[in-house]
Amino acid sequence: MTLGNHEITYEVMRLSKVDLPSLFMVLCFTTSILISFFDPNVIPIPREIGLAVVVLGSTFFVYVLLHLRSGFFGETEPKLNFLITEGPYKFCRHPQYLSFTVMIFGFDLMFRSVVGIVLTLALSIPSVVYRASVEDRLLKRKFGKEWEEYADRVGFLLPKLRK
């Protein structure tokens, strides 16, 4: 029996106690924040702009948590037995990752870090896309047609533009 790359990834995740996509994303976020903090290259903007972006991302994250509830504290593997499609999930499939990305970008601006912004673009955003893509495949496997219809209507990280 031959397993494709996705099946191998899921099997490793199932057998491992470590959720690799989550670990990768957290490591990228942490790296970006730490390097931003120590970056001597300063963007000439007020720190308050970055703070406002962090607060915006954090507020959006709390809004997402109100809809996701206990489903947030799972691994990449879907924890809930129903698909959440209301609240922020009505507009994009991964609003929690969007809120994380906004917060990380806010920290980059708050620390006025050029290198932080580059790392957010080069590491943090790709790690979010990777984790969300793995999650999409797992959700499709668990919810089938219901997921496919939802994914057709709703954008990945940003809302779909309607025609």
N, C-alpha and C positions, 0 to 999 in steps of 0.2 A: 504494500500500500504506500503510495507516494503522497507526501504532504506538501502543500504549497507554502510559500513564505509566511502568509498570514496565519495559516493553521499552526505552523511551528511557533510563531510569536504567541498565539493564544494558548498553546499547550505549555510553553515555558512560563507564561503568566499564571496559568492555572496551577502548575506544580510548584512554582516559586512562591515564597512568602513575600517577595518584594514585587511591588507593582512598578515595573520598569518604565512605562511611559510617564507615570506620575513622578517617579524619582528623577528622570531626565528633565522634566519640566521644572521641578523645584530646584534642581542644581543650576539650571540655566538662569532662573529668576534670582537665586541667591548670588550667583557669580556677578550678574549684572548690577545688583544693588551694592554689593561690596566694592566692586571696582569703581562704580559711580561715586561712592563715598570718598574714596582715596584718589580720585582722578585730579591731577593738578591743572588740567586744561579746563578752563571755565568759560561757559557760554554767558555772554553779558545780558542776562535777563534776571528780573527779580525772583528770588526763591519762592515768593508767594504764589507765583503762577504755577510752579510745580506742586506746591502744597494744595492749591485749589484742584488740580488734576487728580492728586491722590485722594482727596476728599470725595470728588465726583466718582472716581472708580470704586472707592470703598462704599459709598452710599448705594451705588448700583449693585455691588456685590451683596449687600444686606437685602436689597429688594429681591435679588435672585435667590438667596437663601430662604426667604419667606415662601417661595414657590417650590423649591427643591427639597427643603427640610431634610429628613433623614437620608435621602438619596445622595446628598453631598458627601456624607461620611463613608462612602463605599470606596471601592477601587475603580479602576477603569472599567472593569466588568460591571454591567448594570446591576444595581442592587434592588431597585423597585420592580414590582410586577405590573406596573402600568406606565404608560408613556405620558410625560408631562408636556402639555402643549399650550398651556395658558400663561398669563403674565408675560414675563420677558421671553419665554419660550415660544410665544406667538410670533415673535419677530426674528429671532435667530436661534439656531439649535444649540449653541454653546455660549450663552451670555455670561456664564461664570468665567470662562476663559477670556472673553472680551474684557470683563471687569478686571481680571488679573493683569492683562496687558496694559490697560489704561493706568492702573496703579503703578506698575513698573515704569512706564513712560513718565508718570508724574514724579517718581523718585529721581529718575534721571534729570528731569528739569529742576527739581528742588535742589539737587546737589550740583546743578548746572554743569553736568558732565557730558562732554562730547563722546568720550569712549563709552559711557553708559548707553547713550542713544544708539551708537553703532552696535554694541552688544545686544541691545534689545531687538534691533532689526535683524542681526545675524544669528542670535542664539534663542532669545526668549520667544519671539514670534514663531520661528520654525518649530520650537519644542511644543508650543501650544497647538499648532496645526497638526503636528505628529500625534499628540495625545488625542486631540479631538477626532482625527481620522480613524485611529484605532477604536475609539469609543463609538464612532458612527458604524463601523463594521460590526461591532458587538451588538449594538442596538438593532441593526438590521437583522442580524441572526436571531435575536430574541423576539422582536416584534413583527418581523416580516413585512407584509403588505401595509400594515398600519404605519410602520416606519417609512417605507418608501413613499407613501402618499404625503406624509408629513414633510419629509426631506425635499419633495418636489415643490411644496408650497413655501417653505421657510429657508432662509439663507443660512449658511454655515456659521460664520462669525459675525457677519453684518446682515441686516435685513436685505431681502431681495428687492430689487427695483421692479415694480409692477409695470406691465405694458399697458 
